Each structure stands twice: as structure tokens, then as C-alpha cells.
Amino acid sequence: MTHSKILFYSCLLFIGGIFLYSLNIKLESRELKKYFDKKIVLTGIIIEEPDQGEKTTKLTVQPTNSQEKILIIKWHYPEYKYGDKLEITGLIQEPQPFEGFNYKDYLAKDGIFGVMYQPKIELLEKNRADSLKSTLINIKNKLTDSLNRIMPTPQSAFLEALIFGQESNISDEWKEKLNLTGTRHIAAVSGMNITILTLLISDFLLFLGFWKKQALYSSIVLIFFYILMIGAPISAIRAGIMATFFLAAQYLGRSSNGLKAVVLAATIMLLFNPLLLTKDIGFQLSFSAIIGLVFLQSKLCSVFGIIPDSFQLRYNLSSTLAAQIFALPILIYNFGQISLLSPITNILILPFLTIITILGFISMVAAVFWQGLGQFLSWPAWMMLTYLIKIVDWFSNFSWATLSFHNVSWIFLPASYLIISFIIWRLQEKQKLKFLKY
């Protein structure tokens, strides 16, 4: 099957998903709706790692004898952990839209149908959830504690975000600088980032001398271990599944096989939950990122011919930018902002991200057993993080290079991808002409 046919079937998948959604397929509460706007007392277990924001913490709770989840929004203290069993007293509400955003459907796609704000909470028991996931989260917490002992801020905060997608220790000032420079993606676990990380792990293992089959299996194991350790958010699991399909198909043949496998995975996911297409940005980003890898990565590799391929710098850079280019329309549509300096800043920092991640992780593990050794091993990662921070800080001063968009129409998405598809088609035609002339 040619790339053009694959793109055609991908468009059919997209249109079919819109058709299913237009049938008003929604996930409605069946168990909790009878309690909406009533004060109730319930018991439940925290089934996701608490999400700490700037002012509040969000807890995803699975009530006893119910399949529907509830989102608890509370102040930071007292703190609760994954697996804690709680007694919760408060007013349960149906999620309401705000600023034109359908918050109800956004939560419903993950099985969350009720919200409670600042309820009274009593801890009943600890460690009542999945033991494997709980163990991995505890390992992650030990690693982050060791990181904070061996590395100062803001470097430690950036490394924690880079490895675990945990932004809570990055100040609002630095978050804004990352937004201005188009580098916020390095500090968040998204579908696009999981896809890129999976590819980088596979390439790094091949660079170390692993056989292709060994690199494939090792990459799959490592990426799902990583997903579990960061709390196994649903968006990351979906991205991991699609990235795994992509790697497995690449192992069996051409990159086009990878796209066919990902289209199949996406089709199955949409059949089970059509809301993913319009409500799950992580699903959209991971799918578009893989399409970018298939159609654009090799062409960017040729464009960046001047960049040496030592340590696979050119390959990793072209892969990351290909994924970002295809994800860009979705990011603009959902967040309404784009940095004109993003290509420059990403070219300057992307080659270092893989080695920073690896060296930083090694130093954290070493510090768990011997703080002095961990601190010694962290110096290279600290130096590269300092460079990264300087780049972000310097380029963030050019605020004029950030474009903001308001009330972006849905027409922007198909129009953008039609333009990108046309550009790729023209590049392919030029390559054919060069081949025939040769």
C-alpha cells in the first residue's frame, strides 16, 4: 500500500470518527446522576497519582461499588497518595462547561462523571490499590527525592519535568518562558512526547549495538515501565500502544507498515470510544506525531544534511521536528499560541534531551544508594540543563516572536493538514523528478 493510499484511509478514519461523533454518541452517567447536587458520604480509593496544580490538588477516586469515577478538587494539604482509601463528605456535581470548553465530555472520556469541590476527607486506609503501580510510583518518588538532594533548582525542576512530566516544581515564570519559546513540550507527558521518547529509546539502543529485535523488545518494556512509573495516565497508555504498534511494524518492514498498524490501533480505540477523536488531545497528538514521522522525517533528514549524524543527532532532530510539525495545528487550535522562535530553540536544545534524560536518570539512581556518587555523576547533566535554561531564558526575551490566536475555527484543522499534505506531495514529486533525471 502506497503512502498516498494510507493518507487516504487515514482521512477516511478521521471523517468516519466525525460522523460517529455527529450521531451524538456521548458517555452519560448512569450511577452517579441520581446524586448530583446532593450532599453525600462515600468511600473510595485514589486510583491515579494526585495531580498537584499551582493552588489545588486533583484526586481521581473510584467509589466503592461503582464503575464511575469522581474527581476531587481540594487544597494541597492534607496530602493523600495513590492507593489511599478515603471517606468523602460533600456535594457531588455534574461537570459544567466553562469558557466554551465541554468539561463534562472531557472528563467522561476517561470515565469521570462527577466532581466534588473541597469536600471533607477522612483517611481510612493506605495502600489499597494496585501493588505494581504503587511500587513504581514509590520508586519514582524516591528518585525525585534523591534528585532534589543532588541538584539545585531550577535544574532539578527541569530534569524532573523532562523525565517524569511533573511540572509542579517549575515556577510560573519559567512555564511562561517555555511557552514563549515553544519548548513547553519538554516539561509535559503528552501523546506526542511519548511517541518521540519511544523512538529515541529505540534509536539509542540500536546505537549501543543492540540487534533490531532486541532493541524492539527492550524499547517496548522500557516505555511501558516508564508509563507505569509516571502514574500511567490514560493519554500516555494510548500513546504507548500506538508507538508500540509503530515500532513493531517498522521491525517487520517499511515505515508505511508502521502507519497501517497505527491506523488499525486508532480505529479500534475510536470504535470503543469515539469521544477520543475530539476530546482527547493526547490521542490526537500521538496519532499526528506518528504520521509526521512516516511522511516527513526522511525529508527533514535530507534538509539537515549539514548537521553531523554523530550520536544520531540529525536523525533524532528530524524525527522530533517532524512529529512537532504535524502536531502544530492541533496545538494552535487547542492552546491558541505559537512561537516563531520554536524551530530555532528546538534545534538548539533537542540534541541534548536524550543524553540529559539518560545521565540524569543514572545520577538519580546512584544517589538513592550513595549521594556523593549521584552528585558526581549529575555534573554533566547539570551543565547541559544549565545550557538549556540559558537558551530558554535568552529567547524568551523576544516576546514579539509569539503569535496568539483567538477563537480558532475548526476549519483551521483540515485546512492546515491539507496544506501540509500538499507540501509533502510536492516534495515527493520533486524527489521522483530528481530520480528520473539521474
N, C-alpha and C positions, 0 to 999 in steps of 0.2 A: 504494500500500500504506500503510495507516494505521500509526501508531506502535504501537498495541496488537498488530497482526499482526506487526510487526517484532520486538517484545518476545517474542511467542510463538515465532517462529522462532529468536530468539536462545537462548531456553530449550531448544528442541529441539536446537540446536547443542551447548549445554552438556551436556544429557543424553546425546546421541549420543557426545560425547567421553568421558564417564564410562563408557559402555557399551564403547567401544573399549578403554579402559584396563583395564576389568574382565576383558577377554579375555586379560589378562596379556601384552599386547604390550610387549616390552622390547627395548632395544638391548643386545646382548651382544657381547663382544669375540670376534673370530674369528681375529685375527692375533697379538695380544699375550698371550692367556691361557696359551699354552704356555710363556711366560717368567715367569709370576707366581711370586714368592717365590724367584727365582733372580738371582744377580748376573750382570749382562750389561754389555757395552760396545756403545754405539750412537752413531750420528751423526745429527744432526737440526738443523733450523732453527727459531729462535724466530719464530712466526707471529703472535703478538699482542704488544702493548706490555707489558713487565713490570709486574706488579701489585704495588706496594710496600705492605705492611702495616706494622703497628706494629713487629714484630720480624723478619719474614721477607719474602722476595720470591717471587712465584709466576711461573714461566715456562711458557707453553704451547708445547710443542715438537712439531713434525711430523717424526717419524723418516724417514730415507731409506728408500725402497721400502716404505712402509706408508701406508695411508689413515687409520689410527687415531692419535690424538694422545695425548701423555703430559704430565701436569702435574708440573713440577719445583718442589719447595719447598726453598728454600735461604736462607742468611743474606744480608743485604743486599750484603755485599762478598765477592768482587769483583763489580762491576756488569757486566751484559750488556744489549744493546739489541736491539730488533726487527730481524730480519734476520740476526743473528749465527748462524754455523754452529758447532755445538759437538760435541765428543766427550764423551760422558757415561758414567761408570762407576759402577754402583751396583745396589742391589736394587730391582727393579720389583715393585710390589704392586697387587693389585686394591683399589680404593677401598672402605673399610669404613664402615658406618653409625656414627653417634655421636649420643648423646642423643636417640634416636628419629628422627634425620634420615637419610633414604636418600641418602647422599652419592654412592653409585655411580650411581643413576639421574639425580641432579642433574648430574653431570659427563657422563654418557652422552648426554644430550640435545644436548650440544654436540660429540659425537664424541670425548670424552676417556675412555679406558678404563683407563689405568694411571697410577700415582702413584709418584714417587721422592722420598725424603726425604734431603736433604743429600748428594747424590752428589758424586763427584769430577768436576769440569768443566774441560775444556780448550778454549780458543777456537781454532778452526781458520781461519775466515774471517769477514769483515764484509760487511754489505750484500748478502745473498744472497736477500732476499725481494722482494716486490712493490715496484717502484720508486716508483709513485704514492703508495701508502700510506706508504712510508718517507719520501718527501719531505714529505708532510703532517704526519707525526709530528715530523720535524725542525723544520718551521715552528712547530708547537705548542711545542716545547721552547725555541726561540729567543724566542717570545713570553713564555713563563713566566719565562725568564731576565731579559728586559727588565722584566717586571713587578716582580720582586724587587729590581731596581735603583732603581725609581722610587717604590715604595710600601712603607711599613713593615708589619710584622706587628702584629696579626692581620688587618689589612685585606687585605693581598696574598694571604694564605692563603684568605680567604673568597672573594675575587674569582676566584682560580684554581679553587676548587671550584665556584663558580657558573657559570663559563664552560666549564670542561673536565671537571667532575665528579671532580676529583683531590683527594682528602681527605688525602693523605699529610702535608701541611704544617699541617693543623689539629690542635691538641693534643687529647688525650683529654678534657681538662677541657671544652673548647669543644664537642666532639662530644656530650658528655653534656648540656650546656646546650641544644644544638639538639634533642636527644631530648626533654628535659623540656618544651620549648616547642612541640613538634610542628612544627619547621621544618627537620628534618634533610633533607627532600627537596630543599632549595635547594642542598645540597652533594653531590648524587649524581646520576649519569646513570642514570635509570631509564626504564622504558617510559612511565610517567606523565609524567615531566619532558619527554621527547622530544615527546610529544603536545602538551603545553602550550606548549613552546617553538615548535613548528611553527605553532601557531595564533597565537601572539604575533607571530612574524615576519611572517605574512601580514597581520595587522591593522595592524602598524606600516607596512608597505609601502603599504597602502591609505590610511593616514593621511597618508603623504608625497605622495600624489597619483598613485600607480601605478594603471593600469587593472586591472580584476579579473583579466584574463588574464595581464597582466604580473606581477601580484603572485603568482598561482598558480605560474607557471613559475619565478620568482625564488625563491620560498619553497622549492620542491622542490630546486632546485640548492643553495641555501644550507644547507638542513638536512642533505643528504647530504654536502656538503663538510664540515660540522661533524662529522657522524658519523665520516667518514674521519679527520678531524684528531684526534679523541679516541681513535683506535685501532680504530674500527669493531667494538665489542663486538656480539655476535650479538643480544643483547636490544635494543640501540639500533637495529640494522638492521631488526629485525622491527617495532619501534615506528614507525620512519620509513616503512616500507612501508604500514602501516595508516593513519598520519596522511596520507600522500600520497593514498591512496585516498579518505580522508575529504574532503580539500581539493578533489580533482578532482571528486568527486560534488557537493559544495556549489557549485562553479563551474557545474555543469550544471543545477542546480535547487535543490530544498529540502534541508533538513538531513536529512530521512528518507532521501534518496538516499545521503547520506554513510554512514548506518548500514548500509544494504543493501550498499554497497561494502565496508565494513569486515567485515561478517559473511561476505561472499564471500572476502575475503582471509584471514580467520581460519580459515574452513572448509578452504581449500586448504592452509594451513600445518599444520592438525591432521591432514589426510589423509596428509601426508608424515611427520609426527612427532607422534603422539598424546600423547607424554610432555610436550609443551609445556603442555598443559592443567593438569597438576598439579605439574609440576616447574620451570616457568619463570615466576618471579614477574613478570619484566619483561613477558612476553606477557600475563599476567593483568591487570597494572596498565594497560597501554596499551589493552587492549580495554575494560576497565571505565571508564577515563577518557573514552574517546570516547562510550560510552553515556551517561555523565554530561553531556557537552557537548550531546548531542542532546536528552535528556529534561529536563534541569534548568537549563541555562544561561539560557534566556529567562525562566524563572520567578524565578531569583535576580536577574536584571537588574531585574525589576519590584520585588522586595523591597528592593533597594538604590537605589531611586529617589531617595533623599535625597543620594546620592553624585554629584557632578558628573561628566559624561561627557567632560570636558576630557581630551585626550590618551588617550581611550578607557579611562579609569580604571575606570569602572563595568563596562564590557564585559569588560575583562581580569580584573578581580577576580571577577566572577560566573563567568567561564569556568574560572578556576583552582580556585575553591571547588567548582564542580560536578564537576570531574574528581576532586578530593580526596574529596568525599563518597562518590562511587561506588567509589573505591579503598579507602576506610577499612576496610570489613570484611576485605578481603584483607590489609591492613597489620596489623590486630589479630590475625588468625588466624596470620600468619607470624611476627610480632615480639612479640606479647603485651603491647603497651603503647599507651596513648593519652593525649594531653594534653588536659585540659579547657580549657586556655587556647589551644589551637591556633587556633580561629576568630579570636580577638582578635589574636593575634600575626601571623597571616597577613594579616588585614585591614590591619594597620599597616605591614607590610613589602612585601606583594605589589605594590602600585602602583609601587614603586621598582625592582623587579628588572629590568624590561625596559630602562629607561634606564641603570641601573648596568651591565648587560651590554654595551650599545652603547657607552657612554662609556669603559668600562674596556677594551674591545677596541680602540677607536680610539687610546687612550693607549698601549697596549702596542705597536701597530703603529708609532706615531710614535717611540716610544723605541728601536725597533730601528735607526732611521736617525739620530735625534738625541735623546739622553737628556734634554736640557733641555726640549725641546718636549713630550716624553712626560710629564715630571714636571709641567709646567704644565697640560697637558690632563687629568691624572689627579686634580686637586684636586676637581672636582665629584663624581666617583665616590668618592673617598676620604671626602668629607663624608657622602655617603649611606650608604656602608658603615659609617662610624662610628655613624651613627644606627641602622642595622640591628643592629650589635653591641650597642649600648646597650639596645635593645629586648629582644634575646635574653637579655642578661645580667640585666636587671631582672626579667623574667618568670620566669627560671629559678630565682629565689629562692623562688617559690611551689611547692615540691616537692609539697605536698599536692594540687595540681591534676593530678597524673599518676596514672592508674589502670593497674595491672598485672594481666594475666590469665595464668593458668597452665593448661596442658593444655586449650587451647580446642578443643572438639569440632568436627568437620567440619560438624555440623548448624548451627553458628553461621552459616556462609556462606549456605546457601539461606534460612534464617530471616531474616537481615539484609536480603537482597535482596528477599524477599517484602514485608517491612515498607516498604522504600524504594519499591518498586513501588506498594504500596497508597497511600502518601502522595502520590506523583506522580499516581496515578489520581484521588484526591480533589481535588487542586489543579486538575486538568483539568476535573473535573465542576463545580467552583465557577466556573471561567472560562466554561464553557458557560452556566451559570445567569445570570451577570452579563451575558453577551452577549444572552440571550433577554429578560432584563428591560429591557435597554437598547432 
